Amino acid sequence: MAVLNTCDIVIGEIIVEGVLNFPWILIIVGFPYVVVSQWKVDDSLTYHFMKGFCEELRNGKDASSSLCANMLQMF
């Protein structure tokens, strides 16, 4: 799993084959999950969010369920 916390990393360069960006390259080379933010985020909130996300993963939830559960806990 790769987690990227930068809002501009998902903006890709349009080439003949389509949009090429860093997250897509990670998927191509074999990362099963790539989590990215598409907006500017506060560093402190990101830390708490990712801490909760990782705790959910360690408790045996899959990535999607971990994200959902942690989002609900933060709001």
PDB file of N, CA, C, O and CB in Angstrom:
ATOM      1  N   MET A   1       0.844  -1.170   0.000  1.00  0.00           N
ATOM      2  CA  MET A   1       0.000   0.000   0.000  1.00  0.00           C
ATOM      3  C   MET A   1       0.889   1.231   0.000  1.00  0.00           C
ATOM      4  O   MET A   1       1.890   1.289   0.714  1.00  0.00           O
ATOM      5  CB  MET A   1      -0.960  -0.001   1.211  1.00  0.00           C
ATOM      6  N   ALA A   2       0.519   2.199  -0.794  1.00  0.00           N
ATOM      7  CA  ALA A   2       1.212   3.485  -0.813  1.00  0.00           C
ATOM      8  C   ALA A   2       0.216   4.562  -0.399  1.00  0.00           C
ATOM      9  O   ALA A   2      -0.921   4.576  -0.871  1.00  0.00           O
ATOM     10  CB  ALA A   2       1.823   3.791  -2.230  1.00  0.00           C
ATOM     11  N   VAL A   3       0.639   5.454   0.476  1.00  0.00           N
ATOM     12  CA  VAL A   3      -0.195   6.572   0.908  1.00  0.00           C
ATOM     13  C   VAL A   3       0.550   7.851   0.562  1.00  0.00           C
ATOM     14  O   VAL A   3       1.666   8.081   1.028  1.00  0.00           O
ATOM     15  CB  VAL A   3      -0.524   6.497   2.448  1.00  0.00           C
ATOM     16  N   LEU A   4      -0.085   8.686  -0.267  1.00  0.00           N
ATOM     17  CA  LEU A   4       0.538   9.927  -0.731  1.00  0.00           C
ATOM     18  C   LEU A   4      -0.267  11.103  -0.203  1.00  0.00           C
ATOM     19  O   LEU A   4      -1.467  11.205  -0.461  1.00  0.00           O
ATOM     20  CB  LEU A   4       0.627   9.970  -2.290  1.00  0.00           C
ATOM     21  N   ASN A   5       0.378  11.978   0.523  1.00  0.00           N
ATOM     22  CA  ASN A   5      -0.295  13.127   1.103  1.00  0.00           C
ATOM     23  C   ASN A   5       0.217  14.394   0.429  1.00  0.00           C
ATOM     24  O   ASN A   5       0.969  15.172   1.016  1.00  0.00           O
ATOM     25  CB  ASN A   5      -0.075  13.187   2.637  1.00  0.00           C
ATOM     26  N   THR A   6      -0.195  14.575  -0.773  1.00  0.00           N
ATOM     27  CA  THR A   6       0.135  15.799  -1.489  1.00  0.00           C
ATOM     28  C   THR A   6      -0.934  16.038  -2.534  1.00  0.00           C
ATOM     29  O   THR A   6      -1.268  15.132  -3.297  1.00  0.00           O
ATOM     30  CB  THR A   6       1.547  15.719  -2.139  1.00  0.00           C
ATOM     31  N   CYS A   7      -1.469  17.229  -2.580  1.00  0.00           N
ATOM     32  CA  CYS A   7      -2.641  17.478  -3.407  1.00  0.00           C
ATOM     33  C   CYS A   7      -2.341  17.517  -4.901  1.00  0.00           C
ATOM     34  O   CYS A   7      -3.239  17.269  -5.705  1.00  0.00           O
ATOM     35  CB  CYS A   7      -3.271  18.762  -2.999  1.00  0.00           C
ATOM     36  N   ASP A   8      -1.127  17.817  -5.290  1.00  0.00           N
ATOM     37  CA  ASP A   8      -0.832  17.959  -6.712  1.00  0.00           C
ATOM     38  C   ASP A   8      -0.293  16.689  -7.360  1.00  0.00           C
ATOM     39  O   ASP A   8      -0.081  16.667  -8.573  1.00  0.00           O
ATOM     40  CB  ASP A   8       0.150  19.061  -6.906  1.00  0.00           C
ATOM     41  N   ILE A   9      -0.067  15.630  -6.582  1.00  0.00           N
ATOM     42  CA  ILE A   9       0.540  14.423  -7.133  1.00  0.00           C
ATOM     43  C   ILE A   9      -0.416  13.688  -8.076  1.00  0.00           C
ATOM     44  O   ILE A   9       0.034  12.936  -8.941  1.00  0.00           O
ATOM     45  CB  ILE A   9       0.974  13.496  -6.005  1.00  0.00           C
ATOM     46  N   VAL A  10      -1.726  13.893  -7.922  1.00  0.00           N
ATOM     47  CA  VAL A  10      -2.678  13.187  -8.771  1.00  0.00           C
ATOM     48  C   VAL A  10      -2.920  13.902 -10.091  1.00  0.00           C
ATOM     49  O   VAL A  10      -3.576  13.359 -10.980  1.00  0.00           O
ATOM     50  CB  VAL A  10      -3.986  13.011  -8.042  1.00  0.00           C
ATOM     51  N   ILE A  11      -2.399  15.110 -10.228  1.00  0.00           N
ATOM     52  CA  ILE A  11      -2.536  15.825 -11.490  1.00  0.00           C
ATOM     53  C   ILE A  11      -1.535  15.222 -12.458  1.00  0.00           C
ATOM     54  O   ILE A  11      -0.333  15.197 -12.194  1.00  0.00           O
ATOM     55  CB  ILE A  11      -2.308  17.370 -11.314  1.00  0.00           C
ATOM     56  N   GLY A  12      -2.035  14.747 -13.559  1.00  0.00           N
ATOM     57  CA  GLY A  12      -1.160  14.041 -14.483  1.00  0.00           C
ATOM     58  C   GLY A  12      -0.851  14.830 -15.729  1.00  0.00           C
ATOM     59  O   GLY A  12      -1.471  15.851 -16.028  1.00  0.00           O
ATOM     60  N   GLU A  13       0.120  14.325 -16.438  1.00  0.00           N
ATOM     61  CA  GLU A  13       0.495  14.882 -17.728  1.00  0.00           C
ATOM     62  C   GLU A  13      -0.280  14.119 -18.795  1.00  0.00           C
ATOM     63  O   GLU A  13      -0.259  12.888 -18.818  1.00  0.00           O
ATOM     64  CB  GLU A  13       2.046  14.795 -17.970  1.00  0.00           C
ATOM     65  N   ILE A  14      -0.955  14.834 -19.666  1.00  0.00           N
ATOM     66  CA  ILE A  14      -1.726  14.191 -20.721  1.00  0.00           C
ATOM     67  C   ILE A  14      -0.775  13.834 -21.855  1.00  0.00           C
ATOM     68  O   ILE A  14      -0.123  14.699 -22.440  1.00  0.00           O
ATOM     69  CB  ILE A  14      -2.884  15.114 -21.225  1.00  0.00           C
ATOM     70  N   ILE A  15      -0.710  12.537 -22.150  1.00  0.00           N
ATOM     71  CA  ILE A  15       0.129  12.044 -23.231  1.00  0.00           C
ATOM     72  C   ILE A  15      -0.741  11.221 -24.174  1.00  0.00           C
ATOM     73  O   ILE A  15      -1.939  11.072 -23.935  1.00  0.00           O
ATOM     74  CB  ILE A  15       1.323  11.200 -22.682  1.00  0.00           C
ATOM     75  N   VAL A  16      -0.168  10.700 -25.214  1.00  0.00           N
ATOM     76  CA  VAL A  16      -0.934   9.954 -26.216  1.00  0.00           C
ATOM     77  C   VAL A  16      -1.709   8.804 -25.576  1.00  0.00           C
ATOM     78  O   VAL A  16      -2.856   8.554 -25.946  1.00  0.00           O
ATOM     79  CB  VAL A  16       0.000   9.414 -27.308  1.00  0.00           C
ATOM     80  N   GLU A  17      -1.099   8.105 -24.623  1.00  0.00           N
ATOM     81  CA  GLU A  17      -1.737   6.960 -23.986  1.00  0.00           C
ATOM     82  C   GLU A  17      -2.795   7.358 -22.955  1.00  0.00           C
ATOM     83  O   GLU A  17      -3.534   6.492 -22.489  1.00  0.00           O
ATOM     84  CB  GLU A  17      -0.691   6.104 -23.328  1.00  0.00           C
ATOM     85  N   GLY A  18      -2.891   8.621 -22.589  1.00  0.00           N
ATOM     86  CA  GLY A  18      -3.847   9.072 -21.583  1.00  0.00           C
ATOM     87  C   GLY A  18      -3.153   9.902 -20.533  1.00  0.00           C
ATOM     88  O   GLY A  18      -2.133  10.540 -20.794  1.00  0.00           O
ATOM     89  N   VAL A  19      -3.710   9.889 -19.357  1.00  0.00           N
ATOM     90  CA  VAL A  19      -3.145  10.669 -18.256  1.00  0.00           C
ATOM     91  C   VAL A  19      -2.143   9.794 -17.509  1.00  0.00           C
ATOM     92  O   VAL A  19      -2.462   8.682 -17.088  1.00  0.00           O
ATOM     93  CB  VAL A  19      -4.267  11.187 -17.292  1.00  0.00           C
ATOM     94  N   LEU A  20      -0.945  10.307 -17.354  1.00  0.00           N
ATOM     95  CA  LEU A  20       0.095   9.592 -16.632  1.00  0.00           C
ATOM     96  C   LEU A  20       0.395  10.375 -15.358  1.00  0.00           C
ATOM     97  O   LEU A  20       0.792  11.539 -15.419  1.00  0.00           O
ATOM     98  CB  LEU A  20       1.385   9.408 -17.511  1.00  0.00           C
ATOM     99  N   ASN A  21       0.205   9.739 -14.209  1.00  0.00           N
ATOM    100  CA  ASN A  21       0.533  10.395 -12.951  1.00  0.00           C
ATOM    101  C   ASN A  21       1.139   9.383 -11.992  1.00  0.00           C
ATOM    102  O   ASN A  21       1.078   8.178 -12.233  1.00  0.00           O
ATOM    103  CB  ASN A  21      -0.717  11.054 -12.330  1.00  0.00           C
ATOM    104  N   PHE A  22       1.709   9.862 -10.930  1.00  0.00           N
ATOM    105  CA  PHE A  22       2.459   9.021 -10.009  1.00  0.00           C
ATOM    106  C   PHE A  22       1.622   7.907  -9.392  1.00  0.00           C
ATOM    107  O   PHE A  22       2.086   6.767  -9.356  1.00  0.00           O
ATOM    108  CB  PHE A  22       3.043   9.865  -8.921  1.00  0.00           C
ATOM    109  N   PRO A  23       0.397   8.179  -8.898  1.00  0.00           N
ATOM    110  CA  PRO A  23      -0.387   7.074  -8.329  1.00  0.00           C
ATOM    111  C   PRO A  23      -0.647   5.955  -9.340  1.00  0.00           C
ATOM    112  O   PRO A  23      -0.591   4.777  -8.986  1.00  0.00           O
ATOM    113  CB  PRO A  23      -1.714   7.599  -7.804  1.00  0.00           C
ATOM    114  N   TRP A  24      -0.925   6.307 -10.572  1.00  0.00           N
ATOM    115  CA  TRP A  24      -1.187   5.301 -11.594  1.00  0.00           C
ATOM    116  C   TRP A  24       0.064   4.442 -11.834  1.00  0.00           C
ATOM    117  O   TRP A  24      -0.042   3.232 -12.034  1.00  0.00           O
ATOM    118  CB  TRP A  24      -1.641   5.976 -12.909  1.00  0.00           C
ATOM    119  N   ILE A  25       1.216   5.056 -11.814  1.00  0.00           N
ATOM    120  CA  ILE A  25       2.466   4.314 -11.992  1.00  0.00           C
ATOM    121  C   ILE A  25       2.637   3.308 -10.850  1.00  0.00           C
ATOM    122  O   ILE A  25       3.080   2.185 -11.090  1.00  0.00           O
ATOM    123  CB  ILE A  25       3.682   5.285 -12.051  1.00  0.00           C
ATOM    124  N   LEU A  26       2.294   3.690  -9.609  1.00  0.00           N
ATOM    125  CA  LEU A  26       2.405   2.768  -8.485  1.00  0.00           C
ATOM    126  C   LEU A  26       1.502   1.549  -8.670  1.00  0.00           C
ATOM    127  O   LEU A  26       1.887   0.431  -8.329  1.00  0.00           O
ATOM    128  CB  LEU A  26       2.058   3.483  -7.183  1.00  0.00           C
ATOM    129  N   ILE A  27       0.312   1.764  -9.204  1.00  0.00           N
ATOM    130  CA  ILE A  27      -0.592   0.648  -9.471  1.00  0.00           C
ATOM    131  C   ILE A  27      -0.004  -0.261 -10.546  1.00  0.00           C
ATOM    132  O   ILE A  27      -0.051  -1.485 -10.423  1.00  0.00           O
ATOM    133  CB  ILE A  27      -1.981   1.163  -9.902  1.00  0.00           C
ATOM    134  N   ILE A  28       0.544   0.333 -11.590  1.00  0.00           N
ATOM    135  CA  ILE A  28       1.134  -0.449 -12.683  1.00  0.00           C
ATOM    136  C   ILE A  28       2.271  -1.335 -12.184  1.00  0.00           C
ATOM    137  O   ILE A  28       2.400  -2.479 -12.622  1.00  0.00           O
ATOM    138  CB  ILE A  28       1.647   0.483 -13.787  1.00  0.00           C
ATOM    139  N   VAL A  29       3.098  -0.820 -11.270  1.00  0.00           N
ATOM    140  CA  VAL A  29       4.239  -1.604 -10.797  1.00  0.00           C
ATOM    141  C   VAL A  29       3.867  -2.593  -9.691  1.00  0.00           C
ATOM    142  O   VAL A  29       4.730  -3.324  -9.205  1.00  0.00           O
ATOM    143  CB  VAL A  29       5.321  -0.678 -10.299  1.00  0.00           C
ATOM    144  N   GLY A  30       2.597  -2.624  -9.289  1.00  0.00           N
ATOM    145  CA  GLY A  30       2.169  -3.693  -8.408  1.00  0.00           C
ATOM    146  C   GLY A  30       1.643  -3.344  -7.033  1.00  0.00           C
ATOM    147  O   GLY A  30       1.329  -4.249  -6.260  1.00  0.00           O
ATOM    148  N   PHE A  31       1.532  -2.069  -6.693  1.00  0.00           N
ATOM    149  CA  PHE A  31       0.947  -1.736  -5.397  1.00  0.00           C
ATOM    150  C   PHE A  31      -0.534  -2.103  -5.430  1.00  0.00           C
ATOM    151  O   PHE A  31      -1.250  -1.677  -6.336  1.00  0.00           O
ATOM    152  CB  PHE A  31       1.146  -0.218  -5.055  1.00  0.00           C
ATOM    153  N   PRO A  32      -1.011  -2.889  -4.455  1.00  0.00           N
ATOM    154  CA  PRO A  32      -2.417  -3.290  -4.481  1.00  0.00           C
ATOM    155  C   PRO A  32      -3.367  -2.141  -4.132  1.00  0.00           C
ATOM    156  O   PRO A  32      -4.511  -2.116  -4.585  1.00  0.00           O
ATOM    157  CB  PRO A  32      -2.637  -4.439  -3.522  1.00  0.00           C
ATOM    158  N   TYR A  33      -2.889  -1.195  -3.327  1.00  0.00           N
ATOM    159  CA  TYR A  33      -3.696  -0.040  -2.933  1.00  0.00           C
ATOM    160  C   TYR A  33      -2.851   1.219  -3.002  1.00  0.00           C
ATOM    161  O   TYR A  33      -1.681   1.220  -2.622  1.00  0.00           O
ATOM    162  CB  TYR A  33      -4.275  -0.226  -1.511  1.00  0.00           C
ATOM    163  N   VAL A  34      -3.459   2.289  -3.493  1.00  0.00           N
ATOM    164  CA  VAL A  34      -2.810   3.599  -3.486  1.00  0.00           C
ATOM    165  C   VAL A  34      -3.832   4.585  -2.929  1.00  0.00           C
ATOM    166  O   VAL A  34      -4.904   4.772  -3.505  1.00  0.00           O
ATOM    167  CB  VAL A  34      -2.309   4.024  -4.936  1.00  0.00           C
ATOM    168  N   VAL A  35      -3.496   5.207  -1.820  1.00  0.00           N
ATOM    169  CA  VAL A  35      -4.382   6.175  -1.176  1.00  0.00           C
ATOM    170  C   VAL A  35      -3.776   7.559  -1.377  1.00  0.00           C
ATOM    171  O   VAL A  35      -2.629   7.800  -1.002  1.00  0.00           O
ATOM    172  CB  VAL A  35      -4.580   5.853   0.354  1.00  0.00           C
ATOM    173  N   VAL A  36      -4.550   8.469  -1.971  1.00  0.00           N
ATOM    174  CA  VAL A  36      -4.052   9.822  -2.221  1.00  0.00           C
ATOM    175  C   VAL A  36      -5.118  10.837  -1.823  1.00  0.00           C
ATOM    176  O   VAL A  36      -6.312  10.539  -1.840  1.00  0.00           O
ATOM    177  CB  VAL A  36      -3.654  10.002  -3.712  1.00  0.00           C
ATOM    178  N   SER A  37      -4.677  12.020  -1.472  1.00  0.00           N
ATOM    179  CA  SER A  37      -5.616  13.118  -1.253  1.00  0.00           C
ATOM    180  C   SER A  37      -5.578  13.999  -2.498  1.00  0.00           C
ATOM    181  O   SER A  37      -4.533  14.186  -3.121  1.00  0.00           O
ATOM    182  CB  SER A  37      -5.261  13.942   0.050  1.00  0.00           C
ATOM    183  N   GLN A  38      -6.728  14.523  -2.835  1.00  0.00           N
ATOM    184  CA  GLN A  38      -6.810  15.382  -4.013  1.00  0.00           C
ATOM    185  C   GLN A  38      -7.042  16.839  -3.636  1.00  0.00           C
ATOM    186  O   GLN A  38      -7.420  17.652  -4.480  1.00  0.00           O
ATOM    187  CB  GLN A  38      -7.919  14.905  -4.934  1.00  0.00           C
ATOM    188  N   TRP A  39      -6.821  17.160  -2.396  1.00  0.00           N
ATOM    189  CA  TRP A  39      -7.007  18.521  -1.922  1.00  0.00           C
ATOM    190  C   TRP A  39      -5.982  18.823  -0.841  1.00  0.00           C
ATOM    191  O   TRP A  39      -5.371  17.909  -0.287  1.00  0.00           O
ATOM    192  CB  TRP A  39      -8.442  18.730  -1.391  1.00  0.00           C
ATOM    193  N   LYS A  40      -5.796  20.068  -0.549  1.00  0.00           N
ATOM    194  CA  LYS A  40      -4.859  20.450   0.500  1.00  0.00           C
ATOM    195  C   LYS A  40      -5.434  20.034   1.848  1.00  0.00           C
ATOM    196  O   LYS A  40      -6.617  20.233   2.120  1.00  0.00           O
ATOM    197  CB  LYS A  40      -4.570  21.979   0.466  1.00  0.00           C
ATOM    198  N   VAL A  41      -4.584  19.457   2.683  1.00  0.00           N
ATOM    199  CA  VAL A  41      -5.031  18.976   3.982  1.00  0.00           C
ATOM    200  C   VAL A  41      -4.123  19.503   5.081  1.00  0.00           C
ATOM    201  O   VAL A  41      -2.939  19.759   4.862  1.00  0.00           O
ATOM    202  CB  VAL A  41      -5.068  17.446   4.008  1.00  0.00           C
ATOM    203  N   ASP A  42      -4.692  19.660   6.254  1.00  0.00           N
ATOM    204  CA  ASP A  42      -3.953  20.111   7.422  1.00  0.00           C
ATOM    205  C   ASP A  42      -3.055  18.967   7.922  1.00  0.00           C
ATOM    206  O   ASP A  42      -3.509  17.829   8.047  1.00  0.00           O
ATOM    207  CB  ASP A  42      -4.927  20.590   8.542  1.00  0.00           C
ATOM    208  N   ASP A  43      -1.803  19.271   8.203  1.00  0.00           N
ATOM    209  CA  ASP A  43      -0.851  18.238   8.620  1.00  0.00           C
ATOM    210  C   ASP A  43      -1.283  17.525   9.901  1.00  0.00           C
ATOM    211  O   ASP A  43      -1.181  16.302   9.989  1.00  0.00           O
ATOM    212  CB  ASP A  43       0.521  18.851   8.819  1.00  0.00           C
ATOM    213  N   SER A  44      -1.757  18.266  10.881  1.00  0.00           N
ATOM    214  CA  SER A  44      -2.156  17.670  12.153  1.00  0.00           C
ATOM    215  C   SER A  44      -3.357  16.740  11.966  1.00  0.00           C
ATOM    216  O   SER A  44      -3.371  15.632  12.503  1.00  0.00           O
ATOM    217  CB  SER A  44      -2.488  18.766  13.177  1.00  0.00           C
ATOM    218  N   LEU A  45      -4.351  17.181  11.218  1.00  0.00           N
ATOM    219  CA  LEU A  45      -5.522  16.341  10.965  1.00  0.00           C
ATOM    220  C   LEU A  45      -5.142  15.112  10.155  1.00  0.00           C
ATOM    221  O   LEU A  45      -5.669  14.024  10.390  1.00  0.00           O
ATOM    222  CB  LEU A  45      -6.608  17.137  10.233  1.00  0.00           C
ATOM    223  N   THR A  46      -4.232  15.278   9.207  1.00  0.00           N
ATOM    224  CA  THR A  46      -3.782  14.143   8.411  1.00  0.00           C
ATOM    225  C   THR A  46      -3.098  13.110   9.280  1.00  0.00           C
ATOM    226  O   THR A  46      -3.309  11.909   9.114  1.00  0.00           O
ATOM    227  CB  THR A  46      -2.843  14.603   7.307  1.00  0.00           C
ATOM    228  N   TYR A  47      -2.274  13.579  10.210  1.00  0.00           N
ATOM    229  CA  TYR A  47      -1.604  12.655  11.129  1.00  0.00           C
ATOM    230  C   TYR A  47      -2.628  11.821  11.893  1.00  0.00           C
ATOM    231  O   TYR A  47      -2.509  10.597  11.954  1.00  0.00           O
ATOM    232  CB  TYR A  47      -0.705  13.428  12.115  1.00  0.00           C
ATOM    233  N   HIS A  48      -3.637  12.476  12.478  1.00  0.00           N
ATOM    234  CA  HIS A  48      -4.642  11.764  13.259  1.00  0.00           C
ATOM    235  C   HIS A  48      -5.475  10.832  12.382  1.00  0.00           C
ATOM    236  O   HIS A  48      -5.831   9.727  12.792  1.00  0.00           O
ATOM    237  CB  HIS A  48      -5.551  12.757  13.977  1.00  0.00           C
ATOM    238  N   PHE A  49      -5.776  11.289  11.184  1.00  0.00           N
ATOM    239  CA  PHE A  49      -6.541  10.450  10.263  1.00  0.00           C
ATOM    240  C   PHE A  49      -5.760   9.196   9.892  1.00  0.00           C
ATOM    241  O   PHE A  49      -6.299   8.090   9.941  1.00  0.00           O
ATOM    242  CB  PHE A  49      -6.906  11.237   8.999  1.00  0.00           C
ATOM    243  N   MET A  50      -4.493   9.362   9.522  1.00  0.00           N
ATOM    244  CA  MET A  50      -3.681   8.222   9.102  1.00  0.00           C
ATOM    245  C   MET A  50      -3.388   7.282  10.274  1.00  0.00           C
ATOM    246  O   MET A  50      -3.292   6.069  10.087  1.00  0.00           O
ATOM    247  CB  MET A  50      -2.370   8.709   8.479  1.00  0.00           C
ATOM    248  N   LYS A  51      -3.247   7.836  11.474  1.00  0.00           N
ATOM    249  CA  LYS A  51      -3.033   6.998  12.659  1.00  0.00           C
ATOM    250  C   LYS A  51      -4.243   6.089  12.869  1.00  0.00           C
ATOM    251  O   LYS A  51      -4.093   4.887  13.091  1.00  0.00           O
ATOM    252  CB  LYS A  51      -2.781   7.875  13.924  1.00  0.00           C
ATOM    253  N   GLY A  52      -5.435   6.665  12.799  1.00  0.00           N
ATOM    254  CA  GLY A  52      -6.654   5.871  12.948  1.00  0.00           C
ATOM    255  C   GLY A  52      -6.831   4.870  11.825  1.00  0.00           C
ATOM    256  O   GLY A  52      -7.266   3.741  12.057  1.00  0.00           O
ATOM    257  N   PHE A  53      -6.498   5.275  10.614  1.00  0.00           N
ATOM    258  CA  PHE A  53      -6.592   4.391   9.452  1.00  0.00           C
ATOM    259  C   PHE A  53      -5.691   3.177   9.639  1.00  0.00           C
ATOM    260  O   PHE A  53      -6.119   2.045   9.412  1.00  0.00           O
ATOM    261  CB  PHE A  53      -6.215   5.146   8.160  1.00  0.00           C
ATOM    262  N   CYS A  54      -4.462   3.402  10.046  1.00  0.00           N
ATOM    263  CA  CYS A  54      -3.510   2.296  10.249  1.00  0.00           C
ATOM    264  C   CYS A  54      -3.945   1.393  11.397  1.00  0.00           C
ATOM    265  O   CYS A  54      -3.750   0.179  11.334  1.00  0.00           O
ATOM    266  CB  CYS A  54      -2.100   2.845  10.525  1.00  0.00           C
ATOM    267  N   GLU A  55      -4.533   1.968  12.446  1.00  0.00           N
ATOM    268  CA  GLU A  55      -5.031   1.153  13.550  1.00  0.00           C
ATOM    269  C   GLU A  55      -6.148   0.228  13.079  1.00  0.00           C
ATOM    270  O   GLU A  55      -6.200  -0.940  13.463  1.00  0.00           O
ATOM    271  CB  GLU A  55      -5.528   2.046  14.694  1.00  0.00           C
ATOM    272  N   GLU A  56      -7.036   0.756  12.248  1.00  0.00           N
ATOM    273  CA  GLU A  56      -8.115  -0.072  11.699  1.00  0.00           C
ATOM    274  C   GLU A  56      -7.546  -1.202  10.850  1.00  0.00           C
ATOM    275  O   GLU A  56      -8.038  -2.328  10.912  1.00  0.00           O
ATOM    276  CB  GLU A  56      -9.084   0.784  10.860  1.00  0.00           C
ATOM    277  N   LEU A  57      -6.511  -0.913  10.056  1.00  0.00           N
ATOM    278  CA  LEU A  57      -5.873  -1.951   9.251  1.00  0.00           C
ATOM    279  C   LEU A  57      -5.261  -3.033  10.142  1.00  0.00           C
ATOM    280  O   LEU A  57      -5.399  -4.225   9.870  1.00  0.00           O
ATOM    281  CB  LEU A  57      -4.795  -1.338   8.344  1.00  0.00           C
ATOM    282  N   ARG A  58      -4.591  -2.606  11.198  1.00  0.00           N
ATOM    283  CA  ARG A  58      -3.979  -3.573  12.127  1.00  0.00           C
ATOM    284  C   ARG A  58      -5.030  -4.428  12.826  1.00  0.00           C
ATOM    285  O   ARG A  58      -4.749  -5.559  13.223  1.00  0.00           O
ATOM    286  CB  ARG A  58      -3.133  -2.841  13.173  1.00  0.00           C
ATOM    287  N   ASN A  59      -6.236  -3.893  12.978  1.00  0.00           N
ATOM    288  CA  ASN A  59      -7.313  -4.656  13.610  1.00  0.00           C
ATOM    289  C   ASN A  59      -7.992  -5.619  12.639  1.00  0.00           C
ATOM    290  O   ASN A  59      -8.969  -6.279  12.991  1.00  0.00           O
ATOM    291  CB  ASN A  59      -8.345  -3.708  14.192  1.00  0.00           C
ATOM    292  N   GLY A  60      -7.469  -5.695  11.415  1.00  0.00           N
ATOM    293  CA  GLY A  60      -7.958  -6.700  10.476  1.00  0.00           C
ATOM    294  C   GLY A  60      -8.943  -6.224   9.426  1.00  0.00           C
ATOM    295  O   GLY A  60      -9.395  -7.025   8.608  1.00  0.00           O
ATOM    296  N   LYS A  61      -9.288  -4.948   9.423  1.00  0.00           N
ATOM    297  CA  LYS A  61     -10.202  -4.446   8.398  1.00  0.00           C
ATOM    298  C   LYS A  61      -9.450  -4.240   7.091  1.00  0.00           C
ATOM    299  O   LYS A  61      -8.241  -4.012   7.092  1.00  0.00           O
ATOM    300  CB  LYS A  61     -10.866  -3.126   8.853  1.00  0.00           C
ATOM    301  N   ASP A  62     -10.168  -4.322   5.978  1.00  0.00           N
ATOM    302  CA  ASP A  62      -9.542  -4.035   4.692  1.00  0.00           C
ATOM    303  C   ASP A  62      -9.405  -2.521   4.530  1.00  0.00           C
ATOM    304  O   ASP A  62      -9.919  -1.757   5.346  1.00  0.00           O
ATOM    305  CB  ASP A  62     -10.367  -4.646   3.522  1.00  0.00           C
ATOM    306  N   ALA A  63      -8.717  -2.096   3.482  1.00  0.00           N
ATOM    307  CA  ALA A  63      -8.408  -0.673   3.306  1.00  0.00           C
ATOM    308  C   ALA A  63      -9.664   0.180   3.189  1.00  0.00           C
ATOM    309  O   ALA A  63      -9.754   1.243   3.804  1.00  0.00           O
ATOM    310  CB  ALA A  63      -7.544  -0.475   2.073  1.00  0.00           C
ATOM    311  N   SER A  64     -10.630  -0.277   2.408  1.00  0.00           N
ATOM    312  CA  SER A  64     -11.852   0.506   2.209  1.00  0.00           C
ATOM    313  C   SER A  64     -12.633   0.661   3.513  1.00  0.00           C
ATOM    314  O   SER A  64     -13.082   1.759   3.844  1.00  0.00           O
ATOM    315  CB  SER A  64     -12.737  -0.154   1.145  1.00  0.00           C
ATOM    316  N   SER A  65     -12.794  -0.427   4.247  1.00  0.00           N
ATOM    317  CA  SER A  65     -13.509  -0.370   5.524  1.00  0.00           C
ATOM    318  C   SER A  65     -12.758   0.474   6.545  1.00  0.00           C
ATOM    319  O   SER A  65     -13.372   1.178   7.347  1.00  0.00           O
ATOM    320  CB  SER A  65     -13.727  -1.778   6.073  1.00  0.00           C
ATOM    321  N   SER A  66     -11.432   0.404   6.514  1.00  0.00           N
ATOM    322  CA  SER A  66     -10.613   1.196   7.444  1.00  0.00           C
ATOM    323  C   SER A  66     -10.776   2.691   7.174  1.00  0.00           C
ATOM    324  O   SER A  66     -10.913   3.484   8.106  1.00  0.00           O
ATOM    325  CB  SER A  66      -9.125   0.796   7.328  1.00  0.00           C
ATOM    326  N   LEU A  67     -10.759   3.070   5.896  1.00  0.00           N
ATOM    327  CA  LEU A  67     -10.975   4.476   5.548  1.00  0.00           C
ATOM    328  C   LEU A  67     -12.340   4.950   5.979  1.00  0.00           C
ATOM    329  O   LEU A  67     -12.472   6.019   6.576  1.00  0.00           O
ATOM    330  CB  LEU A  67     -10.808   4.688   4.059  1.00  0.00           C
ATOM    331  N   CYS A  68     -13.363   4.160   5.682  1.00  0.00           N
ATOM    332  CA  CYS A  68     -14.732   4.538   6.008  1.00  0.00           C
ATOM    333  C   CYS A  68     -14.918   4.674   7.518  1.00  0.00           C
ATOM    334  O   CYS A  68     -15.463   5.673   7.987  1.00  0.00           O
ATOM    335  CB  CYS A  68     -15.715   3.508   5.444  1.00  0.00           C
ATOM    336  N   ALA A  69     -14.468   3.678   8.281  1.00  0.00           N
ATOM    337  CA  ALA A  69     -14.619   3.700   9.726  1.00  0.00           C
ATOM    338  C   ALA A  69     -13.901   4.897  10.333  1.00  0.00           C
ATOM    339  O   ALA A  69     -14.423   5.548  11.238  1.00  0.00           O
ATOM    340  CB  ALA A  69     -14.094   2.408  10.334  1.00  0.00           C
ATOM    341  N   ASN A  70     -12.715   5.182   9.840  1.00  0.00           N
ATOM    342  CA  ASN A  70     -11.953   6.301  10.393  1.00  0.00           C
ATOM    343  C   ASN A  70     -12.569   7.641  10.020  1.00  0.00           C
ATOM    344  O   ASN A  70     -12.565   8.565  10.833  1.00  0.00           O
ATOM    345  CB  ASN A  70     -10.512   6.245   9.913  1.00  0.00           C
ATOM    346  N   MET A  71     -13.095   7.766   8.814  1.00  0.00           N
ATOM    347  CA  MET A  71     -13.765   9.006   8.414  1.00  0.00           C
ATOM    348  C   MET A  71     -14.958   9.273   9.331  1.00  0.00           C
ATOM    349  O   MET A  71     -15.171  10.405   9.766  1.00  0.00           O
ATOM    350  CB  MET A  71     -14.226   8.929   6.932  1.00  0.00           C
ATOM    351  N   LEU A  72     -15.732   8.233   9.623  1.00  0.00           N
ATOM    352  CA  LEU A  72     -16.901   8.412  10.484  1.00  0.00           C
ATOM    353  C   LEU A  72     -16.493   8.794  11.900  1.00  0.00           C
ATOM    354  O   LEU A  72     -17.202   9.560  12.553  1.00  0.00           O
ATOM    355  CB  LEU A  72     -17.742   7.136  10.510  1.00  0.00           C
ATOM    356  N   GLN A  73     -15.379   8.283  12.387  1.00  0.00           N
ATOM    357  CA  GLN A  73     -14.909   8.620  13.741  1.00  0.00           C
ATOM    358  C   GLN A  73     -14.435  10.070  13.818  1.00  0.00           C
ATOM    359  O   GLN A  73     -14.550  10.699  14.869  1.00  0.00           O
ATOM    360  CB  GLN A  73     -13.769   7.674  14.165  1.00  0.00           C
ATOM    361  N   MET A  74     -13.911  10.600  12.733  1.00  0.00           N
ATOM    362  CA  MET A  74     -13.374  11.964  12.763  1.00  0.00           C
ATOM    363  C   MET A  74     -14.454  13.024  12.676  1.00  0.00           C
ATOM    364  O   MET A  74     -14.242  14.159  13.103  1.00  0.00           O
ATOM    365  CB  MET A  74     -12.397  12.157  11.638  1.00  0.00           C
ATOM    366  N   PHE A  75     -15.601  12.675  12.132  1.00  0.00           N
ATOM    367  CA  PHE A  75     -16.646  13.691  11.949  1.00  0.00           C
ATOM    368  C   PHE A  75     -17.731  13.528  12.916  1.00  0.00           C
ATOM    369  O   PHE A  75     -18.691  14.298  12.903  1.00  0.00           O
ATOM    370  CB  PHE A  75     -17.208  13.651  10.580  1.00  0.00           C
TER     371      PHE A  75
END
